[in-house]
Amino acid sequence: MTIVVTLSPELEKLLQEKTAPQGQDISLVASELLANALMQEMQESEEAIQGIQQGLDDFEAGKYRSFQEFAEEQRHKYNLPADP
């Protein structure tokens, strides 16, 4: 499949600067960069979903704490002042 992507002049310049010293094919490098970005986004989404599911599972199993307990832990952890 062929897709045409229009780059800003600044982005095109950065891509040329990245590929020129090694004599790399600019289209191949652009494709690899896009593939890496998409894979990273997918992985981050999967990790977020897993984290949410773990939280739901913990809640259903009775493994939770009050907001006050959480807030106190965060205040202690980050040396934040207590609520007025």
N, C-alpha and C positions, 0 to 999 in steps of 0.2 A: 504494500500500500504506500502511496506517495502522499505526503502531507506537506503543504507549503506553510511555513511559519515566517512571519515578518518580524524582524528584530529591530529594536531601536538602534540608532547609530552607536550609542554608548555600549550596548550589549554586544553588538556585532564586533566592535573594536576589542572588547575584552576577550571574546571568543577567538578572534584572530591572534591576539597577543598570546593566548594560551597555546594555540596550535602551531603557530609559525616556527618557533625555535626548534621544535622536534620534527617539523615537516609532516605533522599529522593531518589527516583528512578532516576538514572542518565539519563536514556533515556527520561523519562517524563520531567525532568527539561530542557534537551537539546531541546526537542520538543517545550516546552513553550517559551524558549528564542528565538528560531528561528521564531516561530509564532509572537511573540511580535516585533521582528526586521522587519519582513515582513510587518506587519500591520502599523508600524511607517513609513516605506518607502512608502507604498501606500498612507498614509495620507499626507505625505510631498509632494508627487507628485500631489495629488489632490489639495492641497493648492496652489502649484506653478501654476497649470493650472488655477485655479480660479483667482489668482492674475494677470496672463497674460491676461485672458479674461476681467477682470475689467479694465486693462489698455487699451485694445483695445476698449472696450465700451466707456471709458472716452474720448479717442482720437476721436472716431466717433462723440461723443456728443460735441466736441469742448472744452473739459476740459483738457487742456494741457498748458505747459509753455515752454519757450525756454531753451536751454541748459545753456545759460548764467545765467538765473534766478536760475536754479537748482544749478549750480556751486557756485554762490554767496551765496545761502542759506547754502550749505554744508561748504563753507569756514567760514561762520559766526558760524554755529552750532558747528564745530570742531576746531574753532580758527586756521584756516589754513592761510598761507600767500596768498596775492593776486598774480595773474600771473604777471610775469615780463614784 
